[in-house]
């Protein structure tokens, strides 16, 4: 990562770990990596992160493309709760349906909801956290107070109550609900990061040029937190997936369609985990969730190494 060096001076201090800042005073813009470049750089620096990325891509392809190639499920009561075989690799459920097909078909909704919820919560936290840090004053006080109040309410309990009371039936509705409730913790940390960035010379230059609050926040402050934002986006997706599966496992969301949470719910209710021949009805989606979460955790570790160079030597 390069540093901006003023003419006739030597570099002083460490620059932020995100992309290089702009130079509004000269009207130009330094070449700086975008979010995708930051993402790829973090993945390449870590062997475990690269392996996690490969596992994630493989699961993404299987869950998004696989359903187009899986056979149509049909009820076969005579073959219910059968163990793994060449015909049914993970056995069958209590309706005689192939568990592996359910695992492949059920991953798409979980992944899409998890990442959409993470996108919503990250966008809220980054925008309002950066705005509060830059503007300060009463706006900062209002946002901080609202965040503190939100943090005192257990989000998982509030999520369960709202989901059960309003019977949100669509995946998109659940994604919005999880995302809207998932921003408080990240907002506080983003605000702290933005406070340190807003004091830098390039932000001060943009302020003197009167470029506008929106442009300064979105073009000068937010891009310089790209690595940090990316890491927390991945962590947000992990938490959102846990929340979604938890809602279905507890029966607090409509049990229609096919996804990993619904499969685990019905398998647990039928006591599949107590029978050797049908244990994979419950374990199939559990293993899939574990692999997905492990791949995301190793990827987030790569971004953490960008933010904290000392981790690269441990």
C-alpha positions in Angstrom: 0.0 0.0 0.0 1.5 3.3 -1.0 1.3 6.6 0.9 0.5 10.1 -0.3 3.7 12.1 0.1 3.5 15.9 -0.2 6.2 17.6 -2.2 9.4 18.2 -0.2 8.2 16.2 2.8 8.8 12.7 4.0 5.9 10.3 4.8 4.7 10.6 8.4 2.6 8.0 10.2 0.7 5.0 8.8 -2.0 5.6 6.2 -5.3 3.8 6.6 -5.4 0.2 5.5 -8.2 0.8 2.9 -7.9 2.3 -0.6 -5.8 5.4 -1.1 -7.5 8.7 -0.5 -8.5 11.1 -3.2 -6.8 14.5 -3.8 -9.6 17.0 -4.2 -7.2 19.9 -3.9 -5.6 19.1 -7.2 -8.9 18.1 -8.9 -7.4 14.7 -9.7 -7.9 11.3 -8.2 -5.2 8.8 -7.3 -5.5 5.3 -8.7 -6.8 3.3 -5.8 -8.2 -0.2 -5.5 -11.9 -0.6 -5.4 -13.8 -2.9 -3.1 -13.3 -5.9 -5.3 -9.5 -5.3 -5.6 -9.3 -5.0 -1.8 -11.4 -8.3 -1.5 -9.1 -10.2 -3.9 -5.9 -8.9 -2.3 -7.1 -10.0 1.2 -8.0 -13.5 -0.2 -4.6 -14.0 -1.9 -2.7 -13.1 1.2 -4.1 -15.9 3.3 -4.0 -19.6 2.3 -6.9 -20.4 4.6 -8.8 -17.4 3.2 -8.3 -18.7 -0.3 -9.4 -22.2 0.6 -12.5 -20.7 2.2 -13.2 -18.6 -0.8 -13.0 -21.7 -3.1 -15.3 -23.6 -0.8 -17.7 -20.7 -0.8 -17.7 -20.4 -4.6 -18.3 -24.1 -4.9 -21.2 -24.0 -2.5 -22.6 -20.9 -4.3 -22.5 -22.7 -7.6 -24.1 -25.8 -6.2 -26.9 -23.9 -4.5 -27.7 -21.4 -7.2 -27.2 -23.6 -10.3 -27.7 -27.1 -8.8 -31.5 -26.8 -8.5 -31.8 -26.5 -12.3 -30.3 -30.0 -12.6 -31.8 -31.9 -9.7 -34.8 -34.2 -10.4 -38.3 -33.2 -9.4 -39.1 -34.5 -5.9 -41.9 -37.0 -5.5 -43.4 -38.7 -2.4 -42.4 -42.3 -1.9 -43.8 -43.4 1.4 -42.6 -47.0 0.9 -39.0 -45.6 1.0 -39.4 -43.2 3.9 -36.5 -42.6 6.4 -34.2 -44.8 4.3 -30.5 -44.6 5.0 -27.8 -43.5 2.5 -27.6 -45.5 -0.7 -26.4 -45.2 -4.3 -29.8 -43.9 -5.2 -30.2 -41.5 -2.3 -26.7 -40.5 -1.1 -28.0 -38.9 2.1 -31.1 -41.1 2.5 -34.7 -40.0 2.5 -37.0 -38.0 4.7 -40.3 -39.0 6.3 -42.0 -38.5 2.9 -39.5 -40.6 1.0 -37.9 -37.5 -0.7 -34.2 -37.4 -1.4 -32.4 -35.4 1.4 -29.5 -34.5 -0.9 -31.9 -32.8 -3.3 -33.4 -30.9 -0.4 -30.0 -29.7 0.7 -29.1 -28.5 -2.8 -32.5 -26.8 -3.3 -32.6 -25.3 0.2 -29.3 -23.5 0.1 -30.3 -20.8 -2.4 -32.8 -19.1 -0.1 -30.5 -19.2 2.9 -27.6 -17.6 1.0 -29.6 -15.0 -0.7 -31.4 -13.9 2.4 -28.2 -13.9 4.5 -26.3 -11.7 2.0 -29.3 -9.4 1.4 -29.7 -8.9 5.1 -26.0 -8.2 5.5 -26.1 -5.7 2.7 -29.0 -3.8 4.3 -27.5 -3.8 7.8 -24.0 -2.8 6.5 -25.4 0.0 4.3 -27.4 1.5 7.3 -24.4 1.2 9.7 -21.8 2.6 7.2 -23.9 5.6 6.0 -25.2 6.7 9.4 -22.0 5.9 11.3 -19.9 7.9 8.8 -22.4 10.7 8.7 -22.5 10.9 12.5 -18.7 11.0 12.8 -18.3 13.7 10.1 -21.2 16.0 11.0 -20.9 15.6 14.8 -23.0 17.8 17.1 -26.7 17.1 17.6 -26.9 14.7 14.7 -24.1 12.6 16.2 -25.8 12.7 19.6 -29.2 11.6 18.1 -27.6 8.7 16.1 -25.5 7.5 19.1 -28.5 7.6 21.4 -30.7 5.7 19.0 -27.9 3.1 18.6 -27.4 2.7 22.4 -31.2 2.2 22.8 -31.2 -0.4 20.0 -28.2 -2.2 21.6 -30.1 -2.6 24.9 -32.8 -4.7 23.1 -31.7 -8.3 22.3 -32.1 -8.4 18.6 -32.8 -12.1 18.3 -35.7 -11.9 20.7 -37.1 -8.8 18.9 -36.6 -10.7 15.6 -38.5 -13.7 16.9 -41.4 -11.6 18.3 -41.8 -9.6 15.1 -41.5 -12.7 12.8 -44.0 -14.6 14.8 -46.5 -11.8 15.3 -46.6 -10.6 11.6 -46.1 -14.1 10.0 -43.6 -12.8 7.4 -43.9 -15.4 4.7 -41.5 -14.2 2.0 -37.7 -14.6 2.1 -37.3 -11.0 1.0 -39.4 -9.8 4.0 -37.3 -11.9 6.4 -34.1 -10.5 4.8 -35.3 -6.9 5.3 -36.3 -7.6 8.9 -33.0 -9.2 9.8 -31.1 -6.5 8.0 -33.0 -3.6 9.7 -32.3 -5.2 13.1 -28.6 -6.0 12.6 -27.0 -2.5 12.2 -26.4 -1.1 15.8 -23.1 -2.9 16.7 -21.5 -2.2 13.4 -22.6 1.5 13.4 -20.6 2.2 16.6 -17.4 0.7 15.2 -17.8 2.4 11.8 -18.4 5.7 13.6 -15.1 5.2 15.5 -13.2 4.5 12.3 -14.7 7.5 10.5 -13.7 9.8 13.4 -10.0 9.0 12.7 -10.4 9.3 8.9 -12.2 12.6 9.0 -9.2 14.3 10.5 -6.9 13.5 7.6 -5.7 16.1 5.2 -7.5 15.0 2.1 -10.9 15.1 4.0 -10.0 18.6 5.3 -9.1 19.6 1.7 -12.5 18.4 0.5 -14.2 20.3 3.3 -12.4 23.5 2.3 -13.5 23.0 -1.3 -17.1 22.8 -0.1 -17.7 19.5 -1.9 -20.8 18.7 0.1 -21.4 16.4 3.0 -22.8 13.6 0.9 -19.8 13.6 -1.5 -17.2 13.8 1.3 -18.8 10.9 3.2 -19.4 8.7 0.2 -16.3 9.5 -1.8 -13.6 10.4 0.8 -14.5 8.6 4.0 -16.3 5.4 3.2 -13.9 4.2 0.5 -11.0 4.4 2.9 -12.8 1.9 5.2 -13.3 -0.7 2.4 -11.4 -3.5 4.0 -13.1 -3.0 7.3 -16.6 -2.7 5.7 -16.0 -5.9 3.7 -14.9 -7.9 6.7 -18.0 -6.8 8.7 -20.3 -7.5 5.7 -19.1 -11.1 5.7 -19.6 -11.3 9.5 -23.1 -9.8 9.0 -23.9 -12.5 6.5 -22.9 -15.1 9.0 -25.1 -13.7 11.7 -28.0 -13.3 9.3 -27.8 -16.9 8.2 -27.8 -18.0 11.9 -30.8 -15.8 12.6 -32.8 -17.1 9.6 -32.1 -20.8 10.3 -32.9 -20.2 13.9 -36.3 -18.7 13.0 -37.2 -21.7 10.9 -35.8 -24.2 13.5 -38.1 -22.7 16.2 -41.1 -22.6 13.8 -41.4 -18.8 14.0 -41.4 -18.4 10.2 -43.8 -20.0 7.8 -42.6 -23.6 7.1 -43.3 -23.4 3.3 -40.9 -24.1 0.5 -37.5 -25.7 0.9 -34.5 -24.4 2.8 -32.0 -25.7 5.3 -33.8 -24.3 8.3 -37.1 -25.9 7.3 -35.4 -29.2 6.7 -33.7 -29.2 10.1 -37.0 -28.2 11.7 -38.9 -31.2 10.3 -36.1 -33.6 10.8 -35.7 -32.6 14.5 -39.5 -32.7 15.0 -39.5 -36.3 13.6 -36.6 -37.3 15.8 -34.4 -38.1 12.8 -31.2 -37.4 14.8 -32.1 -40.4 17.1 -32.2 -42.9 14.3 -29.0 -44.1 12.7 -30.7 -44.7 9.3 -32.2 -41.2 9.1 -29.6 -39.1 10.9 -28.5 -37.5 7.6 -31.9 -36.0 7.2 -30.9 -33.7 10.0 -27.2 -33.7 9.5 -27.2 -32.9 5.8 -28.2 -29.3 6.1 -26.3 -28.9 9.3 -23.0 -29.9 7.6 -23.9 -27.6 4.6 -24.4 -24.6 7.0 -21.2 -25.4 8.9 -19.2 -25.5 5.6 -20.7 -22.2 4.5 -20.1 -20.5 7.8 -16.5 -21.9 8.0 -15.7 -20.6 4.5 -17.1 -17.1 5.4 -15.2 -17.0 8.7 -11.9 -17.8 7.0 -12.6 -15.1 4.4 -13.3 -12.5 7.1 -10.0 -13.5 8.7 -8.3 -12.4 5.4 -9.8 -9.0 5.7 -8.8 -8.7 9.3 -5.2 -9.4 8.3 -5.4 -6.3 6.0 -6.6 -4.2 8.9 -4.1 -5.5 11.4 -0.7 -6.3 9.7 0.6 -7.9 12.9 -1.7 -10.8 12.3 0.2 -11.7 9.1 3.3 -12.5 11.2 1.4 -14.7 13.7 
